């Protein structure tokens, strides 16, 4: 979120600087209006676009059975540990943000209610396309759609009334109300951002310049009338007000002329603006940097990770035919134990479990939700993301992970057909059960994903991991510490059914769509 706000701020700031330097004092108002609207909206949406500078993805081989056993143990431990909920600083910021949105919405509703009261209590009449509402209150003339609000028609002579009607008609013909709606939505969504209000001020001034174009034949009389109306109370922000914007600027613009050389600047500015805006996109640095391992020391992106020694674990596998249990010994791969000479604690050793950045519950949900479209395009089946040994530093930033791809497990129907074939040829075939998935330790226990699709998914996962939001930094004895994340539980398969992504719901004991 912070990167997005920095990019959007940079895009808006650069666009406004260019506008103020080259366009603000010129008379090509249609172009200026388009420029301001375009850069305002592109500043919101362009930073969401990500481009990659390389295609190299580092993947580390992990032991399938070892990873399952470790994840199952971690899940059991997590379920038996009392969870500590915390209200992180990110949560406070979200509360403040939505409080600001609520205040802005309330202000807008109050303004709309005030306009409704003026309409209901005013004296209404029709004149051409206009519905005239005489409010009896001292305020400058203003219009909304084809409704024109004035204190009283009698306070204006025929020439002044003609000026008001033609001025407001220019607003109506130019569809300026659409701009006002966009500005209102921007001010609600980005109420905290000062540049939104700068855009609002600049665009309203352009609106008045366009409407003032009716006075090119008699600028002196029109300017005098503007000065008289400037003393009256301004209109609501949802409307077009006759006395809005700096009157001095509008009078100067009535007689200003732009040279042909200045017009050529419009074309020259577009490539420059494009370069600036692209620089504000969300760039994913898919560098060729890989972890460098020397013994049990791994160096990666400026950090030094010390790994534990290799250990061995045991578990029993039951023969489905004879029901005999066989003891299996597996190699437990090394896990990170120190980051830059500081001990890495598991999340269960810390005083409080680290909380993932809102609105995601954990890293698993962050990846699945951001890859919903990519994963939903896969064929029907059960899939697994092999992600392990995720390490965050003392500030909650992800600094190390081991990723070894996505695999597809056989469905129950596929495994039934395979089992029958195997059982016809042999009487013994050990199996391991995981949830409602049956994994046979045979070369055919998993179906391969097309390599091009696999590469695309790898790129997406790696990109997401490079820009993953920070956790709240866990503490140990009051001090922030590096942490080894164990709650990912990617041993629990996700399911794709008819291009719908589903995850296993522990409470319901079944797969359900991911929302």
HELIX and SHEET records of a PDB file:
HELIX    1   1 UNK A    2  UNK A   18  1                                  17    
HELIX    2   2 UNK A   19  UNK A   23  3                                   5    
HELIX    3   3 UNK A   29  UNK A   45  1                                  17    
HELIX    4   4 UNK A   46  UNK A   48  5                                   3    
HELIX    5   5 UNK A   64  UNK A   80  1                                  17    
HELIX    6   6 UNK A   89  UNK A  121  1                                  33    
HELIX    7   7 UNK A  153  UNK A  155  5                                   3    
HELIX    8   8 UNK A  158  UNK A  173  1                                  16    
HELIX    9   9 UNK A  176  UNK A  189  1                                  14    
HELIX   10  10 UNK A  194  UNK A  211  1                                  18    
HELIX   11  11 UNK A  212  UNK A  215  5                                   4    
HELIX   12  12 UNK A  219  UNK A  229  1                                  11    
HELIX   13  13 UNK A  247  UNK A  255  1                                   9    
HELIX   14  14 UNK A  260  UNK A  278  1                                  19    
HELIX   15  15 UNK A  363  UNK A  370  1                                   8    
HELIX   16  16 UNK A  372  UNK A  376  1                                   5    
HELIX   17  17 UNK A  412  UNK A  425  1                                  14    
HELIX   18  18 UNK A  451  UNK A  466  1                                  16    
SHEET    1   A 2 UNK A  50  UNK A  52  0                                        
SHEET    2   A 2 UNK A 282  UNK A 284  1                                        
SHEET    1   B 5 UNK A 123  UNK A 127  0                                        
SHEET    2   B 5 UNK A 130  UNK A 134 -1                                        
SHEET    3   B 5 UNK A 147  UNK A 150  1                                        
SHEET    4   B 5 UNK A 142  UNK A 144 -1                                        
SHEET    5   B 5 UNK A 240  UNK A 241 -1                                        
SHEET    1   C 5 UNK A 292  UNK A 294  0                                        
SHEET    2   C 5 UNK A 297  UNK A 300 -1                                        
SHEET    3   C 5 UNK A 303  UNK A 307 -1                                        
SHEET    4   C 5 UNK A 336  UNK A 339 -1                                        
SHEET    5   C 5 UNK A 342  UNK A 343 -1                                        
SHEET    1   D 2 UNK A 311  UNK A 318  0                                        
SHEET    2   D 2 UNK A 325  UNK A 332 -1                                        
SHEET    1   E 5 UNK A 345  UNK A 346  0                                        
SHEET    2   E 5 UNK A 483  UNK A 485  1                                        
SHEET    3   E 5 UNK A 381  UNK A 392 -1                                        
SHEET    4   E 5 UNK A 398  UNK A 409 -1                                        
SHEET    5   E 5 UNK A 446  UNK A 447 -1                                        
SHEET    1   F 6 UNK A 345  UNK A 346  0                                        
SHEET    2   F 6 UNK A 483  UNK A 485  1                                        
SHEET    3   F 6 UNK A 381  UNK A 392 -1                                        
SHEET    4   F 6 UNK A 494  UNK A 497 -1                                        
SHEET    5   F 6 UNK A 500  UNK A 505 -1                                        
SHEET    6   F 6 UNK A 510  UNK A 513 -1                                        
SHEET    1   G 2 UNK A 431  UNK A 434  0                                        
SHEET    2   G 2 UNK A 437  UNK A 440 -1                                        
SHEET    1   H 2 UNK A 475  UNK A 476  0                                        
SHEET    2   H 2 UNK A 479  UNK A 480 -1                                        
END                                                                             
